[in-house]
Amino acid sequence: MPSATLIFPAVNQLAADYWRAAQQRGERTVAAASVAADVSLFNGTAVVSLPTIYERDFPAAFLALIAEHSIARIHCSVASVYAFLRQFCIDQRLTIELLGDSPIHQQMSQHQRLMARARQLRPLVIACADVSKVLPELEIAAVFRQSALIYGESNDEKLAAMMGIVASAPAGDVVELGSLMGRTAFVLLYLSRRYCLGPLLTVDPWLPANAVHRDSPEAIRSLVDDWDYDALAEAFFVNLAPFVGSDHAHLRMPSAQAFPVYAEGCPILSQDARAVPYCRRIAILHIDANHDYDAVRNDCDLWLRRLLPGAWLILDDYVWSHGDGPLRVGNELIEEYAERIERAFVCGKALFMKFRGDANREE
Ligand SMILES: C[S@@+](CC[C@H](N)C(=O)[O-])C[C@H]1O[C@@H](n2cnc3c(N)ncnc32)[C@H](O)[C@@H]1O
């Protein structure tokens, strides 16, 4: 019989996550618990009952289970049980591997890695800010921590640059075209509140017809079929629910359709059904919707008209290996607006541009 991994105690999401990943890689597992387990976490697979580690018959029951299933490894996500088993294995001279570090040490080292990352990237935040009002390390870490919980396609360097540029943005609306599951939407919402900029508008139709990148290779084009678009929309609202307020609304429609709704002053309602007080002039515009050239060009042609003096444009994937839409449009903008660009740089593959004066007012 091939060796197996014992998942004990199989009582929480970490245990279930390990079980699921083990299933996928074909690893044999045995789940065990000392309390009634929620078998739905393990897709209905039976969970073996073991006495608690404090009961007299635990050693015999545990050793019998180990022998019966050829257990070679233990996954343990509960700190007290982990500490007990570490000593138990030594005392019993068991050659079983206790996987990973203790849950407490894992938390401590995860936190230390997070703080080290925040420390490492704060100079980048400062460089992008070009002013003194920069977030402290603790808040940079908090933004990384929360945003990492949300699936997204923006990396830490781009988020760091976002944390920097908000410091020099004027007060006004913050607009994001293309939100996926809400990673950058969360960051923009947090920052617009922190710097008292103004409400956030996110726009994403969550539809395959819009998401498909026709200018990209087939492998990228076919990715659109992998999503369940209603689940994607639901996930966005789940991810943003803890931060919901009357300073954010979402328009579930393509950016070209959303533009007149925004620009013509139509009421736009928050999740709690209040009209969000947009000033209809944009302080930060994050363009991260469809990356085909025509789509990016159209987004810029429409939405740049609403930029405030001093506003920032973030053009995602200016550096992109699957197509050159954002690169071509970005280069065109640099030429077209040469006189009006106060600062421009590339960070985390995105192009950041700050516009000066009031030259971008809609004619
Ligand atoms: C790269 S993802 C956005 C990632 C997100 N900003 C993040 O960093 O987490 C691109 C998103 O653009 C959306 N999209 C595609 N066409 C769009 C359009 N015309 N208007 C608005 N969103 C669009 C897609 O549905 C997809 O969710």
The ligand as a Tripos MOL2 file, in Angstrom:
@<TRIPOS>MOLECULE
LIG
   27    29     1     0     0
SMALL
NO_CHARGES

@<TRIPOS>ATOM
      1 C1         -7.2350   42.3200  -16.1490 C.3       1 LIG1
      2 S1         -8.8280   42.1770  -15.5290 S.3       1 LIG1
      3 C2         -8.8810   43.4370  -14.3090 C.3       1 LIG1
      4 C3         -8.0190   43.1400  -13.1400 C.3       1 LIG1
      5 C4         -8.2240   44.0030  -11.9360 C.3       1 LIG1
      6 N1         -8.1440   45.4300  -12.2300 N.3       1 LIG1
      7 C5         -7.1830   43.6500  -10.8940 C.2       1 LIG1
      8 O1         -6.0570   44.1320  -11.0030 O.co2     1 LIG1
      9 O2         -7.4850   42.8710  -10.0180 O.co2     1 LIG1
     10 C6         -9.7420   42.8150  -16.8430 C.3       1 LIG1
     11 C7        -11.2230   42.9870  -16.5890 C.3       1 LIG1
     12 O3        -11.7250   43.8730  -17.5780 O.3       1 LIG1
     13 C8        -13.0590   43.5430  -17.8200 C.3       1 LIG1
     14 N2        -13.4740   44.1610  -19.0780 N.ar      1 LIG1
     15 C9        -13.3240   43.7100  -20.3430 C.ar      1 LIG1
     16 N3        -13.8700   44.5730  -21.2050 N.ar      1 LIG1
     17 C10       -14.3600   45.5880  -20.4910 C.ar      1 LIG1
     18 C11       -15.0270   46.7910  -20.8160 C.ar      1 LIG1
     19 N4        -15.3010   47.1170  -22.0900 N.pl3     1 LIG1
     20 N5        -15.3820   47.6180  -19.8360 N.ar      1 LIG1
     21 C12       -15.0910   47.3260  -18.5360 C.ar      1 LIG1
     22 N6        -14.4700   46.1970  -18.1760 N.ar      1 LIG1
     23 C13       -14.1060   45.3420  -19.1280 C.ar      1 LIG1
     24 C14       -13.0690   42.0250  -17.8070 C.3       1 LIG1
     25 O4        -14.3930   41.5610  -17.5610 O.3       1 LIG1
     26 C15       -12.0740   41.7240  -16.6840 C.3       1 LIG1
     27 O5        -12.7490   41.5040  -15.4860 O.3       1 LIG1
@<TRIPOS>BOND
     1     1     2 1
     2     2     3 1
     3     2    10 1
     4     3     4 1
     5     4     5 1
     6     5     6 1
     7     5     7 1
     8     7     8 2
     9     7     9 1
    10    10    11 1
    11    11    12 1
    12    11    26 1
    13    12    13 1
    14    13    14 1
    15    13    24 1
    16    14    15 ar
    17    14    23 ar
    18    15    16 ar
    19    16    17 ar
    20    17    18 ar
    21    17    23 ar
    22    18    19 1
    23    18    20 ar
    24    20    21 ar
    25    21    22 ar
    26    22    23 ar
    27    24    25 1
    28    24    26 1
    29    26    27 1
@<TRIPOS>SUBSTRUCTURE
     1 LIG1         1 GROUP 0 **** ****
